[in-house]
Amino acid sequence: MSRNLESPVQTQMAVSALDRAFANSRSETRVGRWKRLFVQTDTGCVLDVELDRGDNVHTVKRKLQVALNFPTEESSLTLGDRVLKNDLSSIRNDSPLLLTKTFMHRSSSTPCMSPTGNDLQQQRDRGCPIELLVCPSRCSRTRPLVKDVARAIRKGVDPVPVNSGLGGAYYFRNSKGENAAIVKPNDEEPFAPNNPKGFIGKSLGQPGLKRSVRVGETGYREVAAYLLDHHNSANVPPTILVKISHPVFHINEGVCANKNVAEGGTQAVSKIASLQQFIPHDFDASDHGTSSFPVSAVHRIGILDIRIFNTDRHAGNLLVRKQTGAGNFGNQTELIPIDHGLCLPECLEDPYFEWIHWPQASVPFSEDELEYIANLDPVKDADMLRMELPMIREASLRVLILSTIFLKEATAFGLCLAEIGEMMSREFTGMEDQPSELEFVCMEARRLATEQDDSSTEHDSADEDLTQFELDSEDHEIPKEPSVHQFEFKRQHSRNQLSKLDEADEEEEEDDTEVESDAGKLACPKPVNKWLANISKLSTSLKGVSLTGKTSRQLSAGPKVVDSVKTSKSNSNDTGSQLCNWGSANDMLPPSVSFVKLADMGPETWGLFLEKFQELLPEAFRMRKCSMTAQRAKQRLGTSCQF
């Protein structure tokens, strides 16, 4: 019977097993190992593959074909965006690759057919139960942690599953039995094949809880947030990507029917996972008032959130630790940000910043903070992530570059943290998201860049592009990026709101002029581009604007449901059974729309876009300041005399 590659294969395969499958075709005098790769199927199976010099993609596929007893010619080996063609010389040692079908719909609901051939030697890992992947050069703080956890595993200190949250997570302990690290396997994420809480239905690499973050890739983002927290400014705990083996890991029933029993009556299952140092704390921000939070801590966490375009900064993932000892007076606290799996989306989403309305966010940045921001280099940061985490997709790196530029320009103009966060956040009007002020600037910048690029160069052939920027849409359609021309007022035909805002209502302009004269303190220069003068107005009151072809949001499946499940520990066991009653994974996904995509621009257009983006920002910031001043003036004057 032919094996099905789509079925999740979870049996551990030692390196020697795969090498033995090709022993007859190799020379008896075997040269030392060239490099090792970890290949994971899109349903979670992890296989260790040792390569000799001269081995290529076809060699790896033949090894996998023997191991899985399934033809792999129509499958692809990918590393992030890259579809590996043949040469493996540029792939770093211990890199995680993803094996996916290239032409068939993938599903994790098919029966499991584990490789149980007699020619394969099923055994446990003979080496360390924890192995670092990709070996980032900045993991010096985590090596002692890994050794301590590995030592505890060998001594029989079992980890403890975490009941809260939507995905599988485990507290791994040290030799003293104390919580030392939290481990999150990538195949136990929400909607992944082995999710232990009922959130299943998708394969690795497909759109996940946020459609701009793929299933199985939140762990990469956890590590990226730590690497981007330069000098540990925001206090992100040390985080690394590992391959870790232990019997405690979850395997859904029917996903792996065959389990080989090893010594002790258990089978150690291998997973690719993020491993983050456990930080002892007293509570999280949802259990404590914000008045005791240091301004500097809120600012530095906010700076990181803006850079990584965090879409999930709620109070539950801000740990709070009380400060004690000599020199500490009052209720001083320390903030520890965690759970960065939903940062660095592949397109501009609606970020969520819990701190946006905290008083600390409205305090101006200190000189040290301004210096830290001024020294940020988004291109250098992107290059660093390409080197340390080659599986990070280019689309996410472009979001990082854009967000960092926006932060640097905004602080240089004098905006505070709250103002920057508000310009990045969308308004929810008429059951639909409206573009943020940042997105309006991006839409106009893209329009200008595209027009200039079209007039000067020809489009490159799409066949020469070897990347996979576009999100997978095999089982559902993701709304295409709307152009500015797709926005239209009711009772009007399609029109470009950003280039024709000079035709805005004259009465509103007169009202604004009256407010300015009454306040006596507004000194806003007239904008060069009239559309920029209405960015704030549009982003806060687009009542008459609709996006053609856009579906309404389903509140029942929105983030509020997710948060309630995540923070409820007592009902965690009932959550999974309840969620399984939903029709499919897509029913659990909150609908989202991307107003601006960055990854489908060619290199030249991307460069032009950044130039136009930076040119438009000063006027947008200026009008933001004017709008806020006018709003404060209205509040001071009051509205009791208005009829």
C-alpha positions as CSV (number, residue, x, y, z in Angstrom):
1,M,0.0,0.0,0.0
2,S,1.4,3.4,-1.0
3,R,2.2,5.7,1.8
4,N,0.6,9.1,2.0
5,L,3.1,12.0,2.5
6,E,0.2,14.2,3.7
7,S,-0.3,12.0,6.8
8,P,1.6,13.3,9.9
9,V,4.5,11.0,10.5
10,Q,5.7,11.3,14.1
11,T,8.0,8.4,14.6
12,Q,11.6,9.4,15.5
13,M,14.2,8.5,12.9
14,A,17.8,8.5,13.8
15,V,20.4,9.8,11.4
16,S,21.8,6.3,11.0
17,A,18.5,5.1,9.7
18,L,18.4,7.4,6.8
19,D,22.1,6.8,6.0
20,R,21.6,3.0,6.1
21,A,18.8,3.2,3.5
22,F,21.4,4.3,1.0
23,A,24.4,2.3,2.3
24,N,24.3,0.1,-0.8
25,S,24.7,3.0,-3.2
26,R,27.6,4.6,-1.3
27,S,31.2,3.8,-1.1
28,E,32.3,1.8,1.9
29,T,34.9,4.5,2.8
30,R,32.6,7.2,4.0
31,V,33.9,10.7,4.3
32,G,33.0,12.6,7.5
33,R,29.7,14.4,7.7
34,W,29.4,17.6,5.7
35,K,26.3,19.1,7.3
36,R,23.1,18.1,8.9
37,L,19.6,19.3,8.1
38,F,16.2,18.8,9.9
39,V,13.5,18.1,7.4
40,Q,9.9,18.5,8.7
41,T,6.8,17.4,6.7
42,D,3.9,19.8,6.5
43,T,2.1,17.6,9.0
44,G,4.8,17.7,11.7
45,C,7.2,14.8,11.2
46,V,10.8,15.7,12.0
47,L,13.6,13.8,10.3
48,D,17.4,14.2,10.8
49,V,19.3,14.0,7.5
50,E,23.1,13.9,7.4
51,L,24.7,15.0,4.2
52,D,28.0,14.3,2.6
53,R,29.8,16.7,0.3
54,G,28.2,16.5,-3.1
55,D,24.7,15.7,-1.8
56,N,21.9,17.9,-3.1
57,V,18.2,18.3,-3.0
58,H,17.6,15.2,-5.1
59,T,19.7,13.2,-2.8
60,V,17.7,14.4,0.2
61,K,14.4,13.6,-1.6
62,R,15.5,10.1,-2.4
63,K,16.4,9.5,1.3
64,L,13.0,10.8,2.3
65,Q,11.3,8.7,-0.3
66,V,12.9,5.5,1.2
67,A,12.1,6.6,4.8
68,L,8.5,7.6,4.1
69,N,7.8,4.9,1.5
70,F,6.2,7.6,-0.7
71,P,7.3,9.2,-4.0
72,T,8.8,12.7,-3.3
73,E,9.4,13.8,-6.9
74,E,6.4,16.1,-6.8
75,S,7.3,17.6,-3.4
76,S,9.3,20.7,-2.6
77,L,11.9,21.4,0.0
78,T,11.7,25.0,1.2
79,L,13.5,27.3,3.6
80,G,11.3,30.2,4.3
81,D,10.7,31.9,1.0
82,R,13.3,29.8,-0.9
83,V,12.3,26.8,-2.9
84,L,15.5,24.8,-3.0
85,K,16.3,23.6,-6.5
86,N,19.3,21.5,-6.2
87,D,22.4,23.1,-4.6
88,L,22.6,22.9,-0.7
89,S,26.0,24.6,-0.2
90,S,24.4,27.9,0.9
91,I,22.2,26.2,3.5
92,R,23.5,26.6,7.0
93,N,24.1,23.5,9.1
94,D,21.2,22.4,11.3
95,S,18.7,24.4,9.3
96,P,15.0,23.3,9.4
97,L,13.6,22.6,6.0
98,L,9.9,22.0,5.2
99,L,8.8,19.3,2.8
100,T,5.5,20.0,1.1
101,K,3.4,18.8,-1.7
102,T,3.5,21.1,-4.7
103,F,0.2,20.4,-6.4
104,M,-2.3,18.7,-4.1
105,H,-4.4,20.2,-1.4
106,R,-2.8,19.5,2.0
107,S,-4.9,18.3,4.9
108,S,-4.1,16.9,8.3
109,S,-7.3,14.9,8.5
110,T,-6.0,12.0,6.4
111,P,-5.1,8.7,8.2
112,C,-1.6,8.4,9.5
113,M,0.8,5.9,7.9
114,S,4.0,5.9,9.8
115,P,7.2,4.5,8.3
116,T,7.5,1.1,9.7
117,G,9.6,-0.7,7.1
118,N,12.1,-3.3,8.3
119,D,15.0,-1.5,6.7
120,L,14.5,1.5,9.0
121,Q,16.0,1.4,12.5
122,Q,13.5,3.0,14.9
123,Q,15.4,4.3,17.9
124,R,15.7,7.2,20.3
125,D,18.2,10.0,19.9
126,R,21.6,8.8,21.0
127,G,22.9,12.4,21.6
128,C,21.6,15.4,23.5
129,P,17.8,15.6,23.9
130,I,18.0,19.3,23.0
131,E,19.9,20.5,19.9
132,L,20.2,24.1,18.7
133,L,19.0,24.9,15.2
134,V,20.8,27.2,12.9
135,C,23.1,28.0,15.8
136,P,22.6,31.8,16.1
137,S,25.8,33.6,17.1
138,R,23.9,35.5,19.8
139,C,22.9,32.5,21.9
140,S,25.6,32.7,24.6
141,R,23.0,33.4,27.3
142,T,21.0,30.4,26.3
143,R,23.7,27.7,26.2
144,P,23.9,27.2,30.0
145,L,20.0,27.1,30.0
146,V,20.0,24.4,27.4
147,K,22.6,22.3,29.2
148,D,20.7,22.6,32.5
149,V,17.4,21.5,30.9
150,A,19.1,18.6,29.1
151,R,20.7,17.5,32.3
152,A,17.3,17.5,34.0
153,I,15.7,15.4,31.2
154,R,18.4,12.8,31.5
155,K,17.8,12.6,35.3
156,G,14.1,12.0,34.7
157,V,12.7,15.4,35.6
158,D,9.6,15.6,33.6
159,P,8.2,18.8,32.1
160,V,4.7,20.1,32.9
161,P,2.2,20.9,30.2
162,V,0.8,24.5,30.2
163,N,-3.0,24.4,30.4
164,S,-3.6,28.0,29.3
165,G,-3.3,29.3,25.8
166,L,-4.4,28.1,22.4
167,G,-1.3,26.1,21.5
168,G,0.8,23.4,23.1
169,A,3.4,24.6,25.6
170,Y,5.5,23.0,28.3
171,Y,7.4,24.1,31.3
172,F,10.7,22.3,31.2
173,R,12.5,22.2,34.6
174,N,16.1,22.2,35.8
175,S,17.8,19.6,37.9
176,K,16.3,21.2,41.0
177,G,12.7,20.8,39.7
178,E,12.3,24.5,39.1
179,N,10.7,25.9,36.0
180,A,13.6,26.8,33.7
181,A,12.2,27.2,30.2
182,I,8.9,27.2,28.3
183,V,8.9,25.2,25.1
184,K,6.4,25.6,22.2
185,P,6.5,23.0,19.5
186,N,5.7,24.4,16.1
187,D,3.4,21.5,15.2
188,E,1.2,22.2,18.3
189,E,0.5,25.8,17.4
190,P,-3.2,26.8,16.9
191,F,-4.6,24.9,13.8
192,A,-1.4,22.8,13.5
193,P,-1.8,19.0,13.1
194,N,-0.9,18.1,16.7
195,N,-2.5,21.0,18.6
196,P,-3.6,19.5,21.9
197,K,-6.5,21.8,22.5
198,G,-8.7,21.1,19.5
199,F,-7.5,23.9,17.2
200,I,-6.6,21.7,14.2
201,G,-7.3,21.5,10.5
202,K,-4.3,23.0,8.7
203,S,-0.8,21.9,7.6
204,L,2.4,23.6,8.4
205,G,3.0,26.6,6.1
206,Q,-0.6,27.5,5.7
207,P,-2.2,30.8,7.0
208,G,-2.7,30.5,10.7
209,L,-4.4,32.3,13.6
210,K,-3.4,35.5,11.8
211,R,-3.6,35.0,8.1
212,S,-0.3,36.9,7.7
213,V,1.5,34.5,10.1
214,R,1.7,30.9,8.8
215,V,1.1,27.8,10.9
216,G,4.4,26.5,12.3
217,E,6.3,29.8,12.1
218,T,5.4,31.6,15.3
219,G,8.5,30.1,17.0
220,Y,10.7,31.8,14.4
221,R,9.2,35.1,15.4
222,E,9.7,34.5,19.1
223,V,13.4,34.1,18.4
224,A,13.4,37.1,16.0
225,A,12.0,39.4,18.7
226,Y,14.8,38.4,21.1
227,L,17.4,39.0,18.5
228,L,16.0,42.4,17.6
229,D,15.9,43.5,21.3
230,H,19.3,45.0,21.1
231,H,21.1,45.3,24.4
232,N,18.1,43.6,26.0
233,S,16.5,47.1,26.0
234,A,12.9,45.8,26.2
235,N,13.8,42.9,28.5
236,V,12.7,40.0,26.2
237,P,13.8,36.7,27.8
238,P,16.5,34.7,25.9
239,T,14.8,32.6,23.2
240,I,16.2,30.1,20.7
241,L,15.0,27.6,18.2
242,V,15.7,23.9,19.1
243,K,15.0,20.4,18.1
244,I,13.9,18.7,21.3
245,S,12.9,15.1,22.1
246,H,10.6,14.0,25.0
247,P,7.6,11.7,25.5
248,V,5.5,14.5,27.0
249,F,4.9,16.1,23.6
250,H,1.4,15.7,22.2
251,I,0.4,13.6,19.2
252,N,-3.3,13.8,18.2
253,E,-5.2,10.5,18.0
254,G,-5.1,9.3,14.4
255,V,-2.2,11.4,13.5
256,C,0.3,8.7,14.4
257,A,-1.1,5.2,14.8
258,N,2.2,3.4,15.2
259,K,4.3,4.1,18.3
260,N,7.5,2.2,18.9
261,V,8.1,1.5,22.6
262,A,11.6,2.2,23.7
263,E,13.4,1.5,27.0
264,G,11.2,2.5,29.9
265,G,8.0,1.9,28.0
266,T,8.0,5.3,26.3
267,Q,8.9,6.8,23.0
268,A,10.7,10.1,22.8
269,V,9.0,12.3,20.1
270,S,11.1,14.9,18.4
271,K,9.8,18.4,17.8
272,I,11.0,21.7,16.4
273,A,10.2,24.3,18.9
274,S,11.0,27.7,20.4
275,L,12.7,27.5,23.8
276,Q,12.5,30.6,26.0
277,Q,13.9,31.1,29.5
278,F,11.3,31.1,32.2
279,I,11.2,34.3,34.1
280,P,9.8,34.1,37.7
281,H,7.2,36.8,38.1
282,D,4.4,37.9,40.5
283,F,1.5,38.4,38.0
284,D,0.8,39.8,34.5
285,A,-0.3,43.3,33.5
286,S,-4.0,42.3,33.4
287,D,-3.9,41.6,37.2
288,H,-2.2,44.8,38.2
289,G,-2.8,48.5,37.8
290,T,-0.6,50.3,35.3
291,S,0.3,53.3,37.5
292,S,3.4,51.5,39.0
293,F,4.8,50.6,35.6
294,P,8.0,52.5,34.9
295,V,7.8,55.0,32.0
296,S,11.1,53.7,30.6
297,A,9.9,50.1,30.6
298,V,6.7,51.0,28.8
299,H,8.6,53.1,26.2
300,R,11.2,50.4,25.5
301,I,8.5,47.7,25.1
302,G,6.5,50.0,22.9
303,I,9.6,50.7,20.8
304,L,10.1,47.0,20.2
305,D,6.4,46.5,19.4
306,I,6.4,49.2,16.8
307,R,9.6,47.8,15.1
308,I,8.3,44.3,14.9
309,F,4.7,45.4,14.2
310,N,3.3,43.4,17.1
311,T,-0.3,42.3,16.5
312,D,-0.8,40.8,19.9
313,R,0.6,43.0,22.7
314,H,-2.2,42.5,25.3
315,A,-1.8,42.7,29.1
316,G,-1.6,38.9,29.4
317,N,1.8,38.8,27.7
318,L,3.4,41.4,29.9
319,L,4.7,39.8,33.0
320,V,5.2,41.9,36.1
321,R,7.8,41.3,38.7
322,K,8.0,43.4,41.9
323,Q,11.3,45.1,42.6
324,T,12.7,44.5,46.1
325,G,15.9,45.4,47.9
326,A,17.8,48.5,49.0
327,G,17.2,51.6,47.0
328,N,13.7,50.6,45.8
329,F,10.9,52.8,47.2
330,G,7.2,52.5,46.6
331,N,5.6,50.0,44.3
332,Q,8.3,49.7,41.7
333,T,7.9,46.9,39.1
334,E,9.7,45.3,36.2
335,L,8.0,44.4,33.0
336,I,8.9,41.3,30.9
337,P,7.4,41.0,27.4
338,I,6.6,37.5,26.2
339,D,4.6,35.8,23.4
340,H,5.9,37.4,20.3
341,G,4.7,34.7,17.9
342,L,2.3,37.1,16.1
343,C,4.8,39.8,15.3
344,L,6.5,40.5,11.9
345,P,3.4,39.6,9.8
346,E,3.9,39.1,6.1
347,C,1.7,42.2,5.3
348,L,0.5,45.2,7.2
349,E,-2.2,44.0,9.7
350,D,-4.0,45.8,12.5
351,P,-1.5,45.9,15.3
352,Y,-2.6,45.7,18.9
353,F,-0.8,47.7,21.5
354,E,-2.2,47.4,25.1
355,W,0.0,50.3,26.2
356,I,-1.4,52.8,23.7
357,H,-3.8,54.4,26.2
358,W,-1.5,54.1,29.2
359,P,-0.4,57.5,30.6
360,Q,3.3,56.5,30.2
361,A,2.8,56.2,26.4
362,S,2.0,59.9,26.2
363,V,5.2,61.0,28.0
364,P,7.9,62.3,25.6
365,F,10.8,60.0,24.9
366,S,13.9,60.5,27.0
367,E,17.3,61.5,25.5
368,D,18.6,57.9,25.9
369,E,15.5,56.5,24.2
370,L,15.8,58.9,21.3
371,E,19.5,58.0,20.9
372,Y,18.6,54.3,20.9
373,I,16.0,54.8,18.2
374,A,18.3,57.0,16.1
375,N,20.9,54.3,16.2
376,L,18.5,51.6,14.8
377,D,19.5,50.4,11.4
378,P,16.5,48.5,9.8
379,V,18.6,47.2,6.8
380,K,21.2,45.9,9.2
381,D,18.6,44.3,11.3
382,A,17.0,42.6,8.3
383,D,20.4,41.3,7.2
384,M,21.0,40.0,10.7
385,L,17.8,38.0,10.6
386,R,18.6,36.6,7.2
387,M,21.8,35.3,8.6
388,E,20.6,34.1,12.0
389,L,17.1,32.9,11.0
390,P,17.2,32.1,7.2
391,M,13.6,30.8,7.5
392,I,12.2,34.2,8.1
393,R,10.3,35.3,5.0
394,E,11.3,38.4,3.0
395,A,7.8,39.8,3.4
396,S,8.2,39.9,7.2
397,L,11.6,41.6,6.8
398,R,10.0,44.3,4.7
399,V,7.5,45.0,7.4
400,L,10.4,45.3,9.9
401,I,12.2,47.8,7.7
402,L,9.0,49.8,7.1
403,S,8.0,49.9,10.7
404,T,11.5,50.9,11.9
405,I,11.7,53.7,9.4
406,F,8.3,54.9,10.5
407,L,9.4,54.9,14.2
408,K,12.7,56.7,13.4
409,E,11.0,59.4,11.4
410,A,8.1,59.9,13.8
411,T,10.4,60.3,16.9
412,A,12.6,62.7,14.9
413,F,9.5,64.8,14.2
414,G,8.6,64.8,17.9
415,L,5.8,62.3,18.2
416,C,5.3,60.4,21.4
417,L,4.8,56.6,21.7
418,A,1.0,56.9,21.9
419,E,0.8,59.1,18.8
420,I,2.9,56.6,16.8
421,G,0.8,53.7,18.0
422,E,-2.4,55.5,17.1
423,M,-1.1,56.3,13.6
424,M,-0.4,52.5,13.0
425,S,-3.8,51.3,14.4
426,R,-6.9,50.9,12.4
427,E,-10.3,52.3,13.2
428,F,-13.3,49.9,13.4
429,T,-16.2,51.5,11.7
430,G,-19.4,50.0,10.4
431,M,-18.3,46.4,11.2
432,E,-15.3,46.9,9.0
433,D,-11.6,47.9,9.5
434,Q,-10.6,51.1,7.9
435,P,-7.0,51.8,6.9
436,S,-4.7,53.3,9.5
437,E,-2.9,56.6,8.8
438,L,0.3,54.5,8.2
439,E,-1.5,52.5,5.6
440,F,-2.9,55.5,3.8
441,V,0.6,56.9,3.5
442,C,1.8,53.4,2.2
443,M,-1.0,53.3,-0.3
444,E,-0.1,56.7,-1.8
445,A,3.6,55.8,-1.7
446,R,3.0,52.6,-3.5
447,R,0.9,54.4,-6.1
448,L,3.6,57.0,-6.8
449,A,6.4,54.3,-6.8
450,T,4.4,52.1,-9.2
451,E,3.7,54.9,-11.6
452,Q,7.4,56.0,-11.6
453,D,8.6,52.4,-12.0
454,D,6.1,51.7,-14.9
455,S,7.3,54.7,-16.8
456,S,11.0,53.9,-16.5
457,T,11.4,50.2,-16.5
458,E,9.7,47.0,-17.8
459,H,8.4,44.4,-15.4
460,D,10.7,41.4,-14.8
461,S,9.4,38.0,-15.7
462,A,7.6,36.3,-12.9
463,D,9.2,33.0,-13.9
464,E,12.6,34.1,-12.7
465,D,11.4,34.8,-9.2
466,L,12.2,31.8,-7.0
467,T,10.5,33.1,-3.9
468,Q,7.1,32.3,-2.3
469,F,6.0,35.7,-1.1
470,E,2.3,35.2,-1.5
471,L,0.4,33.6,1.3
472,D,-1.0,30.1,0.6
473,S,-4.6,30.3,-0.5
474,E,-5.5,26.8,-1.4
475,D,-8.4,26.4,0.9
476,H,-9.6,30.0,1.2
477,E,-9.2,33.3,-0.6
478,I,-7.2,36.1,1.0
479,P,-8.5,39.5,-0.1
480,K,-6.2,41.0,-2.7
481,E,-4.5,44.3,-1.8
482,P,-7.0,47.1,-2.5
483,S,-5.6,50.0,-4.5
484,V,-6.4,53.5,-3.4
485,H,-8.8,53.7,-6.4
486,Q,-11.0,50.9,-4.8
487,F,-12.2,53.2,-2.0
488,E,-15.4,55.0,-2.9
489,F,-17.9,57.2,-1.1
490,K,-21.5,56.1,-1.2
491,R,-23.6,57.4,-4.1
492,Q,-20.3,58.0,-6.0
493,H,-18.2,56.0,-8.4
494,S,-14.7,54.8,-7.7
495,R,-12.2,57.5,-7.1
496,N,-8.8,58.0,-5.6
497,Q,-9.3,59.4,-2.2
498,L,-5.7,60.1,-1.5
499,S,-5.1,62.1,-4.7
500,K,-8.5,63.8,-4.8
501,L,-8.9,64.8,-1.2
502,D,-8.5,68.5,-2.2
503,E,-12.2,68.1,-3.2
504,A,-13.2,67.5,0.4
505,D,-16.1,69.2,1.9
506,E,-15.5,72.9,2.2
507,E,-17.8,73.3,5.2
508,E,-15.5,71.0,7.2
509,E,-12.5,73.1,6.2
510,E,-14.3,76.2,7.4
511,D,-15.1,74.6,10.7
512,D,-11.5,73.7,11.2
513,T,-10.4,77.3,10.4
514,E,-12.8,78.6,13.0
515,V,-11.5,76.3,15.6
516,E,-7.9,77.3,14.8
517,S,-8.7,81.0,15.2
518,D,-10.5,80.4,18.5
519,A,-7.7,78.4,20.0
520,G,-5.2,80.9,19.0
521,K,-2.3,78.5,19.3
522,L,-2.4,76.6,16.1
523,A,0.4,77.3,13.6
524,C,0.0,74.5,11.1
525,P,1.6,75.3,7.7
526,K,-0.6,74.6,4.7
527,P,0.3,71.1,3.4
528,V,2.0,70.8,0.1
529,N,-0.2,67.7,-0.8
530,K,-3.8,68.4,0.2
531,W,-4.6,64.7,0.6
532,L,-2.2,64.5,3.6
533,A,-4.2,67.1,5.4
534,N,-7.1,64.7,5.6
535,I,-5.2,61.5,6.7
536,S,-6.2,61.8,10.4
537,K,-9.7,62.8,9.4
538,L,-10.1,59.8,7.2
539,S,-8.6,57.3,9.5
540,T,-11.0,58.3,12.3
541,S,-14.2,58.9,10.5
542,L,-14.5,57.0,7.3
543,K,-18.2,56.4,7.8
544,G,-19.1,56.7,4.2
545,V,-16.2,54.7,2.8
546,S,-16.4,51.0,1.9
547,L,-14.0,48.6,0.4
548,T,-15.3,46.9,-2.6
549,G,-15.5,43.2,-2.3
550,K,-14.6,43.1,1.3
551,T,-16.5,40.8,3.7
552,S,-17.7,41.9,7.1
553,R,-16.0,40.9,10.2
554,Q,-17.3,38.0,12.2
555,L,-17.1,39.2,15.8
556,S,-17.8,35.7,17.2
557,A,-14.5,34.5,15.8
558,G,-12.5,37.6,16.6
559,P,-9.6,38.2,18.9
560,K,-11.9,38.6,21.9
561,V,-12.8,34.9,21.8
562,V,-9.1,34.1,21.5
563,D,-8.2,36.2,24.5
564,S,-10.9,34.7,26.7
565,V,-9.7,31.2,25.9
566,K,-6.1,32.1,26.4
567,T,-6.6,33.6,29.9
568,S,-9.0,30.9,31.1
569,K,-7.0,28.2,32.8
570,S,-9.8,26.4,34.5
571,N,-11.8,25.7,31.3
572,S,-8.9,24.7,29.1
573,N,-9.9,21.1,29.0
574,D,-13.4,22.0,27.8
575,T,-12.1,24.4,25.2
576,G,-10.8,21.8,22.8
577,S,-13.9,19.8,22.7
578,Q,-16.0,22.8,22.1
579,L,-13.8,24.1,19.3
580,C,-13.8,20.8,17.5
581,N,-17.6,21.3,16.9
582,W,-16.8,24.2,14.6
583,G,-17.0,23.4,10.9
584,S,-13.4,23.9,10.0
585,A,-10.3,25.8,10.9
586,N,-11.4,28.6,8.6
587,D,-14.5,29.1,10.7
588,M,-12.3,29.9,13.6
589,L,-10.1,32.4,11.7
590,P,-11.0,36.0,12.1
591,P,-11.4,37.6,8.7
592,S,-8.8,40.1,7.8
593,V,-7.9,42.3,5.0
594,S,-4.6,43.6,3.7
595,F,-4.8,47.2,2.5
596,V,-1.1,47.2,1.6
597,K,1.2,44.4,0.5
598,L,4.9,44.8,0.5
599,A,6.3,41.5,-0.7
600,D,5.0,41.6,-4.3
601,M,7.1,44.6,-5.2
602,G,10.2,44.0,-7.1
603,P,13.5,45.3,-5.7
604,E,13.4,48.5,-7.8
605,T,9.8,49.3,-6.9
606,W,10.5,48.5,-3.3
607,G,13.3,51.0,-3.3
608,L,11.2,53.6,-4.9
609,F,8.4,52.9,-2.5
610,L,10.6,53.5,0.5
611,E,11.8,56.8,-1.0
612,K,8.2,58.0,-1.6
613,F,7.2,56.7,1.9
614,Q,9.8,58.8,3.6
615,E,9.0,61.9,1.5
616,L,5.3,61.7,2.5
617,L,5.9,61.1,6.2
618,P,6.8,64.6,7.4
619,E,3.6,66.1,6.1
620,A,1.6,63.3,7.6
621,F,3.2,63.9,11.0
622,R,2.6,67.6,10.7
623,M,-1.1,67.2,10.0
624,R,-1.3,64.6,12.8
625,K,0.0,67.3,15.2
626,C,-2.4,69.9,13.9
627,S,-5.3,67.5,14.2
628,M,-4.4,66.6,17.8
629,T,-4.0,70.3,18.7
630,A,-7.4,71.1,17.1
631,Q,-9.0,68.3,19.0
632,R,-7.6,69.5,22.3
633,A,-8.8,73.1,21.5
634,K,-12.4,71.8,20.8
635,Q,-12.3,70.0,24.1
636,R,-11.2,73.2,26.0
637,L,-13.9,75.3,24.2
638,G,-16.6,72.8,24.9
639,T,-19.7,72.1,22.9
640,S,-22.6,73.3,25.1
641,C,-23.3,76.2,22.7
642,Q,-23.5,74.1,19.6
643,F,-26.9,73.3,18.1
